[in-house]
Amino acid sequence: MNAFAIPDFERQFDVRREQAPAFPDYRQKSLDDLRQQGLPGAKTEDWKYTSVREVLGETFVEATPAAPVAVPECAARHLAVMVNGYLNTDLSRLEDLPEGVTLCSLAAARDNHRDQVDAMLGRVVRHDRHPFAALNGAFFRDGLFLDVAPGTQVQEPLVVLWLSGAGDAALIQPRVLVRVGEGAELALMEQHRGSAAGHFTNQVSEILVGDNAGLTQVQLQDTGKEQLVCGTHVRCSRDSRYRAQTIDLGGKLIRNDLAISLDQPGAEADADGVFLAGRDQHVDNHLRVDHRAPNCDSSALYKGLLGGGGRGVFNGKLIVHPEGQKTRAEQTNHNLLLARDVEIDTKPELEIYADDVKCSHGSTSGELDPDQLFYLRSRGIDSPEARALLVRSFALEISERMNHSRLRDLVGEQLEPALDRLARNELEG
């Protein structure tokens, strides 16, 4: 049986138990959690602005690694290519990875690094808040395992290309485990490229950042006609530094869940994002930061650009637990509306249970400033170029905040053309 109907997960689990026998206890727990809370619907608070009715109404085939793909040019020295959620070593460039970096498929890690996998799988993600993570836990076949040994400094960025192949619409459910050991440093860029096949990707990543370690993570998503639910769950240890940037260039449905837990004193986290949505596109960013220890800092800046017919969602929740004294945290969402028939739902939230904190949050939405457009036009700049300049200046603040120059260049190569297209298309429309 190759067909997979997501709402029929109970029967699907029994059918596939023998096909994916690894981690039986965790798979059963994930199924139990999914059974208890169910799949998200119109009354699910965290999904009230994002409907997955279309996804749940489709029947998919099982994703396989044997699918033809077009690999885009990438100048990165370290490159891992994932096809339908499976690592393709023939298309990857992993020979020059520095000593102390282990990168392999999750299936290989199960055999060769079982202790590390057991210590991570299901330890970071919360199924009660993320029903699609429970679905992934019950049915994932493979994925990626990345371990950076303590003290290892990875100078060049590691780029992971997530590619979906041609063929019938498939359900792709990779699992990713990342550990950055004590005192280590890593820059990681994940790039999702969609096709016209209508695949649905349900990806879950669990990330541990060790004491005094640093991880810069960029997720760049351009999914076309496909639908993507991407859950990234991070735990930060003492004096660690986690920097996240989410760049959404558009897709039929993109949902990002970024959950960061600052577990020990001195941990820092920055989460920035820019999202573009045009005709028949829906982009939803959900951010949650838990301050669970004293003297932890966090900041978040998300910017949305919506063209005609586009819809965006931003929900940012900052929670300071009673142990989170001396917290410093801020969260901001700005949105630029480039047409009349757009929709943006924004909801920044603060929950503070400590009394010695400095926290702030805010949100704005508006159109291009006509005075700024007039000023540029008066200097001889035509209307399309004036709009493009203002759009670029609004959005590129996000990439300029990136502290890794090579990652900044890789993002700019794709973000700037996408911004120009969005600005000019709206003028023509």
N, C-alpha and C positions, 0 to 999 in steps of 0.2 A: 504494500500500500504506500503510494508516494504522495497522495494529497494530504494537506494539513489545513484543517479549519480551526482557527484559534479558539472560538468559543467551546469547541468540543474537546477541551484539553484533558478532561478526565479519561475519555476513551483513547485519545491519542497517546497518553502516557503509557497505558497498558500495551498498546501496539508497539511502541518504540523502546520498551524497557530492555529488550534483548539487543537492539541495535546500538544503544549507548549505555553499556553496563557500568562504566566507570562512575565512581562517587555515588553509589546507590543511596547512602544515608542522606547526603545533601540534596539529592534530587527528590527524594521522598518528602523531606522537610519543605522544600520549595513548593512542591505540589500541595502539601497540606496548607501552607500559608496562602497560596493562590486560591485554594478551595474556600478558605475562611473569608477572605476579603473580596474575592471576585475581580473581574476585569472592570476597568473604569467606565463609568457611564455619566449621563447628564447630571446626576446628583452627587457625583464625586467631587468634593470641593477643589482639590488640586487640578482637576481636569474640566472644570466648568466652562472654560473658554476654549477648550480644544477637544473636538469630537473625534473619536476613533471609530465611529460607527461604520465608516466605509471599510476600514481595515478589518474589523471584526466580521464584516459581511462577505469577505472574499475567501476563496480557497487557494492556498499556495501549494507549490511543490517543495520538496526538501532541497535545500541548497547543497550543491556538490562542488568540490574543488576543480573538477574538470569542466570548465566553462571558458569559452573564448573571451578575452578582454583586450582592450586597447590601453596600453600603459603610457600615460603622458610623460613627456620629458621632465626629468628631475635631476638637477645638478648636485643633489646631496651626496656626500661621500658615503654615508651610512643609510641604506635604504632597505626597508622590509615591505614586501608587496603581499597583501592579503587579497585573495580571490574568493569571493563568496564566504568570507570569514575564515579561510584556511590559508596558512602561510605557504607561499610559493617560493621556494629557495632558488629556483632557476631564474626567476625574474628579479630577485633581490640582490643587493650588494652588501654583504655582511662580513666579507673576508677581513676588512681592516678595523673591525670593532676592537677597541682597546682591551687589554687584559683586565679581567675583573668584571666584564659585561657578559652576561649570559642572556641570549635571545634565542628562543625556539618556539615551536608550536606548543600549545597547552597539552596536547596528547603526548609529545615527547617529554615534556616536563613531568607529566604524571609518572613516567617510567624512570626518569633520570634524576629528578629533583623532588621526589614525593614529599619529603618533610617540609620543604618550603611551600609547596602547593597546599598541603593540608593546613599549614599555619595561616594561610591567607584566604583560601576559598570560603566565601560566605562570612568572613570575619568583619568586613567593613560595611557592606551594604545592608540596608534595613528593608526587609520585604514588606513590612506593615505600611511603609510610606510609598513603596514603589512596586505596584502590582506587575508591571512589565519586567522588573528585575526577578520577581518570583517565577514568571513564565520562562525567562531565560535560564534560571537555575534548574528548572525541571527538564529543559529540553536542549540545552547547548550541547553541541557535538565537539567543538574544538575552539581554538582561539590563539591567544598570544601570551607568552610568559617572558617577562623582562626583569632581570635582577642585576642591580649595580652594586658591586661589593663595597664594603666600607672603605672610605678614603679614595675611591676611584673618581678621577676627574675626566669627564668625557668632553673634549674640547669642541668637536664638531657636532651639530645637531643630528639626531636620529629622526629620520622621516619614515612614517608608516603610511603607505597608500592603501586605503580600503577601496577596493574595486569590486563592482558587481558585474557579472558576466551576462552575455546575451542568453536568450532562452525564455522559457515560461516564467511567469511571476513566481519568485521563490521567497521563502521565509528564511532569513539569514540571522542567526543568533550566536554571534561570537562572544566568548568570555575572555577578558584581559586581566592579567595579574601583573602589577608593577611594584617592585620594591627598590627604593633608593636608600642604600645603607648609610650608616653613621658617617658624617663628614664627606659624603659623596656629592657630586654635582652632575646633573643631566639636563639637556634641552631636548624636548620631545615634541615633534610636530606630527599630528595625525590629520590626514586629508581624505575626506570621503567624496568619492566621485560616483555619481549615479548614471544610470543608463535610461533608455526609454522602455525597459521591460516591465516596469511597475513592481519591482521587488519591494519587500518590507524588511528593513534591518532593525533588529532589537538588540542593541549592544550594551553590555555591562562591563565597566572597568572598576577594579578595586585597586587602590593605590595606597602604599605605606611610605611615608617620608620620615626617615630616621633622624636621630638626634643630630643637630647642626648640619643637616643635609639640605640641599637645594634642588628643587625641580621646577623647571619652566615648561609648561605644557600648552601647546597651541592646538586647537581643533578647528580646522577649516573645512566647511561643508558646502558642497554644491551638488545637490542630489537630483536635480532635474525633475523627472516625472515620478521619482521614487519617494517612499516614505521612510522616515528614520526616527527611531526613539533611541536616544543615546544617554545612558546613565553613567555618570562618573562620580565615584565615591572615594573620598580622600581622608586619611587620618594623618595628622601632623604631630610629630613628637617634639621634645624640648629643643627650643632655639632653631627650629627648622624654618625653611622658607619655601612657600609654594606660590607660584605665579601661574595663573590660568588666563588664557585668552580664547574666546569663542568667536569665530568669524563665520557667519552664516550668509552665503551668497544667494540663497534662495532654494526652494524645493517645494514639492507638492504639500508635504507635511514634514516639518522638523520639530522635534520636541527634545530639548536638552534639559536633563536633570543633573545639576552640579551640587553635590552635598559635601561640605568641607567641615571636618571636626578638628578643632584646635584642642588637643588632648592634654598638652603639658605646657608648663610656663615658658614664655619667650617665643612661642610659635607665631609665625606671620603668614598671612594669606592675602593675595590680591587677585581679584576676579574681574576681568574686563571683557567686554563683548561688543560687537557691532553686528546687526542683523538687517538684511535686505529682504523685502517681500514685494513682489509684483503681482501681476494678474494670476489668479488661481493659485496663489502661494500662501502658506501659513507657517509662521515661525514662532515657536513658543520657548522661551528661556525661563526655567525655574532654578533659582539659586537659594541654597540654604547654608548658612554659616553658623555653627555651634561653637561658642566660646565656653569651654569647659574647664579652663585653668586660668590662673591670674597672669597679668602682664602679657596678654596676647593682643596683637593688632590685626585688623582686617580692613580692606577697602574694596569697593565694587563700583565700577562705572560701566553702564551698558547704554548703547546708543542704537536706536532703530530708525531705519529709513523705509518708508512705505510708499510704493507707487500704486497707481490705479488698480483697484480690485485686490490689493494685498491686505493681509491681516497679520498683526503682530501681538504677542503676549509677553509681558515681563512680570514675574512674581519673584521678589527678593525677600527672603525672611532671615533676619538676624536675631539670634537667640543668645542672650547672655545668661548663663546658668549661675546659681548662687556662688559657685567656686570661681567665677570669672571676674574677680575684682581687678581694678586697674586696666580694664578693657578700653581700648581705643578703636572705634569702628565707624565707618561711614559707608553709605550706599546711595547711589544716584542713578537715575534713569532719565535720559533725554530722548525725545522722538521727533523726527522731522517728517511731516506729512506733505508729500509731493503731489497729491491729487485729492479730490473731494470724496471719492468713493473708497475710502480706506477705513480700517478699524484698528485701534490700538487699545488693549486692555492692560493697564499697568497697576501693580499693587505692591508697593514697598511696605515691609512690615518690620516692627521692632518688638521684641519681647525681652524685657530686662528684669532679672531677678536678683541683681546685685546693686549696691548703692554707691560704689565708687567707680563710675564709668564715664566715658565721653563718647556718645553715640549720636549719629545724625542720619537722616534719610530724606530723600526728596525725589520728585518726578515732574517733568515738564513735557508738553507736546505742543507743536505749532508748525506753521508753514515757513517757507523761506521769507526772509525779511525783505520787503519791497524796497526799502531805502538802500540796502546793500546792493540789490540788483540794479537799482537806478544809478548808484555810484559807479559800478563796474561798466554799465552801458555808456555812461557819460565819458568814460576813459577809452572808448572805442572798442570795447569787447562786445561781441555779438551775444544775443540772448542765450543760445545753447551753451556757449563756453562760459558765460557768467554763471548760469545755473550749475554747470559741472564744477566750477571752481568753488562755489559755496558748498555744494554737496561734499566735495573732497575735503574741504577744510573742516566740515562738521564731523566726518567719519574718521579721518586719519589721525585724530587725536588718540584714538585707541591704539593703533599700531605704533605710534610714536612713544607711547608709554612702555613699550616692550623693551626689556633691558638686555636683549640679545640681538646684536646687529644682524647676524646672518638670518635669524628667524624673521626679523623685521623686513629684510629684503625679500625673503620667500613669500611672505604674506602680501607685501606691496605689489608683487608681480601679478597677483590675481585679484586683489581687492580694488586697485585703482581702475582697471578697465571695467569691472563690474559696476563701480560707482558712476563712471561716465555713461555707460549704457542706460542705467536706471534714470539718470538725470535727463538725458537727451530723449529717451523714449517717452517720458512723461510730457515733454514739451511738444513732441510730434503728435502725441495722442490728443 
